[in-house]
């Protein structure tokens, strides 16, 4: 190529960049050094952007510690029209019960389902919402229409049989709330609570008024867990969310409000293990944290991240806790500048990822946006882990939203996303991972 032709091409390139439709013959030629300097400038800007985006990616990865073990993640679906969308309870033998769907000729029908291993799923007749399953495969749950009807069933071989008990004679709408894996359950009938044992016998849980009940109306008491000693934990809340308080009930001590924090910090008890160690939720000025408490040692431990709202759900006998977390916006009044910067970097990161095929990045940013966005966590030995780190590259899972239960084998159940749709999961530590 001659020098005259080269100068002509350089002139055309300059004028196209400037947005001109005509080319001036008086424009001086662009020197090699000017062109080289321009290329260096653009290359430098590109490298700087890549460095910033790479740094943000490294920050995202290093924000959370590496999981203490590897897990296999099972989609709670048999691939033949039965899937558990909302798992509720996990037994020590690895059985799972929850609410899900059964495919039929006319579409999908809501049903209570049980997973009993080896891709075996059983429908639980009459129960839309199973609440728990014990070691003898006794299942408690309730119907889907009001007035609710509490139902107890038992897996015998490959069949699910209806069980009976004295509690059936209780009046009003009946709901099972919690179970301990040994046949004991908490039942609510009308406005009263009852403790039901494995044989169907019951006793009323007398609930005297707590201080907050006396100070306001429309208060709601709930119980979320019970251990093998028949100690029940829960909380009480209402219109004034600043007056939430944890509750504990036992056969010998009745209902009481344990002294966990002073009046300036509100809390609820979420779960209790067989060693009487409780895990709960406390509210701080910025964010919500988790705490451990028992009768003898009182407040054992607590964890708070000012940029997160933590919601513990279940503790096992190894003091491992699972639940969910989401970003805290500090009451929407004072979002810290660090979060604003992270939001900007997040947008830049998404823009950068849009340059690549969507299938490469769909597991991080699924096309469908769920109504509820959170992340499942595991808390162990003072460290908070994001369970999404267990998702292998190229997995069908987009995100693990929340974890509901963990047994002493370290298995975890919860709800995640596949192609933007909620699915139940069962995580099992790989061999030697406990």
Secondary structure, DSSP 8 states (H G I E B T S, - for coil): --HHHHHHHHHHHHHHHTT-SS--TTS----HHHHHHHHHHHHHHHHHHHHHHHHHHHHHHHTS---SS-EEEEESB-SSSEEEEEEEEE-TT--EEEEEEEEETTEEEEEEEEE-STT-EEEETT-SEEEEE-TT-EEEEE-SSSS--EEEEEEETTEEEEE--GGGGS-S-EEEEEE-SSS-EEEEETTEEEEE-TTS-EEE------HHHHH-SS-EEEEEEE-TT--EEEEEE-S-GGG-EEEEEETTTEEE----S-TTS-EEEEEE-TT--EEEEEE-SSSEEEEEEETTTEEEEEE--TTEEEEEEEE-TT--EEEEEEE--GGGT---HHHHHHHHHHHHHHHHHTTS-HHHHTTTS-SS--SS--EEEEEETTEEEEGGGGS-TT-SEEEEEEEEEE-TT--EEEEEEETTEEEEEEEEE-TT--
